[in-house]
Amino acid sequence: MQAVEREQLAAQLKNVEIEINSRCNRRCTYCPVSTLPNPNVPKFMHETVLDRVIGELGALDYTGRISYHFYNEPLLRKDLESVVSRVRACVPGAHQVLYTNGDYLTEDRYRTLRNSGIEFFVITSHDGKLHPKRELQVVQFSEDLELTNRGGAMEHIRANSDDVYVSRCFAPSEMLIVTVTGDVVLCYEDAFRKHVMGSIITQSLADIWLGEPFATLRSRLARGDRSVTAICKQCTNAAHTDPGTSARSEPFWQALNVAW
């Protein structure tokens, strides 16, 4: 990776979400998992794919957030602690945050994951279940969530305002979503995995991020042109209308009072 490319990527990339497994134990009514069949992809990310992702982020000296979700429950991986330890060793400047429904977060796993390198836990309690108070953890309930229609996948979820359909979006400008197969998709709202920007297996992170079509799509979305894809035209997500909100709005950065 050239120095100029590294600097450009480091300046833009704030959050990386790695789909280390592709299944969830819940079927929440506001999530595409409740309506879609299991994706036709491996249940677990292959070691070679994970190695590629970690290697690329390590070469970048990446210092943003790393999490392990897409439309999956990360704690279904019994070796999550091993994954977290590898990331801590290879990408030491990154901040590892676990997003989970909390169903499998026992005291033992909380402790082993903290020791492995998870800095913060975000639990979404979909059924209102209470969770033990722990250091460096927040619990969100369904009523706390700002629901989106997941790029049109959840038709019953409507936008609060039609202005969202012409608003700017910086999610693809600041977030990298790597699926279990190593594909980089445009956005975390792409539940159908249709808009693939490249493959981490065959391409470098810089080639994907700075090349076509990713760069053009990001530029158009940053101008408020949501006609770039079918999911963008239908999307009700208004959480990324200003630069930097992909990081600033997150519980982790708020809790630690981190400013980008």
C-alpha positions in Angstrom: 0.0 0.0 0.0 1.5 3.3 -1.1 2.0 6.0 1.6 -0.5 8.4 0.0 -3.2 5.6 -0.2 -2.5 4.7 3.4 -3.0 8.3 4.6 -6.2 8.7 2.6 -7.7 5.5 3.9 -6.6 6.2 7.5 -8.3 9.7 7.3 -11.6 8.3 5.9 -12.1 4.9 7.5 -13.7 5.1 11.0 -15.6 1.8 11.4 -15.0 -1.8 10.2 -17.6 -4.5 10.5 -16.5 -8.0 9.8 -19.1 -10.8 9.4 -17.2 -13.6 11.2 -20.3 -15.8 11.0 -23.5 -15.5 9.0 -26.3 -16.7 11.4 -28.4 -15.2 14.2 -30.3 -17.0 16.9 -33.1 -14.4 16.8 -35.7 -13.4 14.2 -36.7 -9.8 15.3 -39.6 -8.3 13.4 -37.6 -5.2 12.5 -34.7 -7.2 11.1 -34.4 -8.8 7.6 -33.4 -12.1 9.3 -37.0 -12.5 10.2 -38.1 -12.5 6.6 -35.2 -13.7 4.5 -33.9 -17.3 4.2 -30.4 -18.0 5.6 -27.9 -16.5 3.2 -26.3 -19.0 0.8 -22.9 -18.4 2.3 -20.7 -20.3 4.8 -21.8 -20.2 8.4 -18.3 -19.1 9.5 -15.6 -16.9 7.9 -12.8 -19.0 6.6 -9.4 -18.4 8.2 -7.8 -17.2 5.0 -10.5 -14.6 4.6 -10.0 -13.4 8.2 -6.3 -13.3 7.7 -6.6 -11.1 4.7 -8.9 -8.7 6.5 -6.6 -8.5 9.5 -3.5 -8.2 7.3 -4.9 -5.3 5.3 -6.0 -3.4 8.4 -2.7 -4.0 10.0 -0.8 -2.6 7.0 -3.1 0.4 7.3 -2.2 1.0 11.0 -6.0 1.2 11.4 -7.1 3.0 14.6 -10.9 3.0 14.3 -13.6 0.6 15.5 -13.7 -3.1 14.6 -16.8 -5.1 15.2 -18.0 -8.6 14.2 -21.5 -8.2 13.0 -23.6 -7.8 9.8 -26.9 -9.6 10.3 -25.5 -12.2 12.6 -24.9 -12.8 16.3 -21.1 -12.9 16.9 -21.3 -14.9 20.1 -22.4 -17.9 18.1 -18.7 -18.3 17.3 -17.2 -20.2 20.3 -13.7 -19.1 19.2 -14.5 -15.4 19.2 -11.9 -14.8 21.9 -9.2 -16.3 19.6 -10.4 -13.9 16.8 -10.3 -10.9 19.1 -6.8 -11.8 20.3 -5.5 -12.1 16.7 -6.9 -8.7 15.8 -5.4 -7.1 18.9 -2.0 -8.5 18.0 -2.1 -7.6 14.3 -4.1 -4.3 14.5 -3.1 -3.0 18.0 -4.4 0.5 17.4 -7.9 -0.6 16.7 -10.8 -0.4 19.2 -12.7 -3.7 19.3 -16.4 -3.4 20.2 -18.8 -6.3 20.5 -22.4 -5.7 19.3 -24.6 -8.5 20.5 -28.1 -9.5 21.5 -26.7 -10.6 24.8 -28.3 -14.0 24.8 -25.0 -15.8 25.1 -23.1 -13.2 27.0 -22.4 -15.0 30.3 -20.1 -13.5 33.0 -17.4 -16.0 31.9 -17.6 -14.9 28.3 -17.7 -11.2 29.3 -14.5 -11.7 31.2 -12.7 -13.8 28.6 -13.6 -11.4 25.8 -12.4 -8.4 27.9 -9.2 -10.2 28.5 -8.8 -11.0 24.8 -9.3 -7.4 23.7 -12.9 -6.3 23.5 -13.0 -2.8 24.9 -16.7 -2.2 24.9 -20.0 -4.2 24.8 -23.2 -2.9 23.2 -26.1 -5.2 24.0 -29.4 -4.8 22.2 -32.1 -6.4 24.4 -34.7 -7.2 21.8 -37.2 -8.7 24.3 -36.7 -6.3 27.1 -34.6 -8.7 29.1 -32.4 -7.1 31.7 -28.7 -7.7 31.8 -26.2 -7.4 34.7 -24.5 -4.0 35.0 -20.9 -4.3 33.8 -18.1 -1.9 33.3 -17.7 -0.7 29.7 -21.1 -1.9 28.6 -24.4 -0.3 27.5 -27.8 -2.0 27.1 -30.2 -0.8 24.5 -33.8 -1.8 24.3 -36.1 -2.0 21.2 -37.7 1.4 22.0 -34.2 3.0 22.0 -33.5 2.0 18.4 -33.9 4.3 15.5 -35.3 1.7 13.1 -34.7 1.8 9.3 -36.2 -0.2 6.5 -32.9 -1.8 5.7 -32.7 -0.5 2.2 -36.4 -1.4 1.5 -36.1 -4.9 2.9 -38.5 -4.1 5.8 -41.4 -2.4 4.0 -43.5 -1.9 7.1 -40.9 0.6 8.5 -41.5 4.1 7.2 -39.4 7.1 7.1 -40.1 9.9 9.6 -39.7 12.4 6.8 -39.5 12.3 3.0 -36.4 14.5 3.3 -34.3 11.5 4.0 -34.7 10.3 0.4 -32.7 13.3 -0.8 -30.3 13.7 2.2 -26.6 13.1 2.0 -25.2 9.8 3.3 -21.6 9.3 4.5 -22.0 5.7 5.8 -20.0 4.2 2.8 -17.5 7.0 3.1 -16.5 6.0 6.7 -17.5 2.4 7.2 -16.2 -0.8 5.7 -18.5 -3.9 5.7 -16.8 -7.2 5.0 -19.1 -10.2 4.6 -18.3 -13.8 5.6 -17.0 -14.5 2.1 -14.7 -11.6 1.9 -16.9 -9.4 -0.2 -17.0 -5.7 0.6 -20.6 -4.4 0.3 -21.6 -0.8 -0.2 -23.3 -0.5 3.2 -24.5 -2.3 6.2 -28.1 -1.8 5.0 -27.5 -4.2 2.1 -29.2 -7.2 3.6 -29.4 -8.9 0.2 -25.6 -8.5 -0.3 -26.3 -7.2 -3.8 -24.0 -4.2 -4.1 -20.5 -5.7 -3.9 -17.6 -3.2 -4.3 -14.9 -5.8 -4.4 -13.4 -8.9 -2.7 -10.8 -8.7 0.0 -9.5 -12.1 -1.2 -8.5 -10.9 -4.6 -8.0 -7.2 -4.1 -6.2 -4.9 -1.7 -8.2 -2.7 0.6 -6.9 0.3 -1.1 -7.9 -1.0 -4.6 -11.4 -1.6 -3.4 -11.8 1.6 -1.4 -10.2 4.0 -3.9 -11.3 2.3 -7.1 -14.4 2.1 -9.1 -17.3 1.8 -8.4 -16.9 2.5 -4.7 -15.3 6.0 -5.0 -18.0 7.2 -7.4 -20.9 5.9 -5.4 -19.5 7.5 -2.2 -19.1 10.8 -3.9 -22.6 10.8 -5.2 -24.1 9.8 -1.9 -22.1 12.5 -0.2 -23.9 15.0 -2.5 -27.3 13.6 -1.6 -27.8 11.6 -4.8 -29.5 8.5 -3.5 -30.4 7.3 -7.0 -27.1 5.4 -7.1 -28.6 2.0 -6.1 -32.1 0.5 -5.6 -31.5 0.2 -1.8 -30.2 3.8 -1.5 -33.3 5.1 -3.2 -35.6 3.3 -0.7 -33.4 3.7 2.4 -34.8 5.5 5.4 -31.5 5.7 7.3 -30.8 9.3 8.3 -28.0 8.5 10.8 -25.1 9.4 8.5 -26.1 12.7 6.9 -23.0 14.6 8.1 -19.4 13.6 8.0 -18.2 11.9 11.1 -21.6 10.8 12.5 -20.7 7.2 11.8 -18.3 7.4 14.7 -19.7 10.2 16.9 -23.2 8.7 17.3 -22.0 5.4 18.6 -22.3 4.4 22.3 -18.6 3.4 22.5 -17.2 6.8 21.5 -19.8 8.6 23.6 -19.0 6.6 26.6 -15.3 7.1 26.4 -15.7 10.7 25.3 -13.6 10.1 22.2 -13.5 12.9 19.6 -12.5 12.3 16.0 
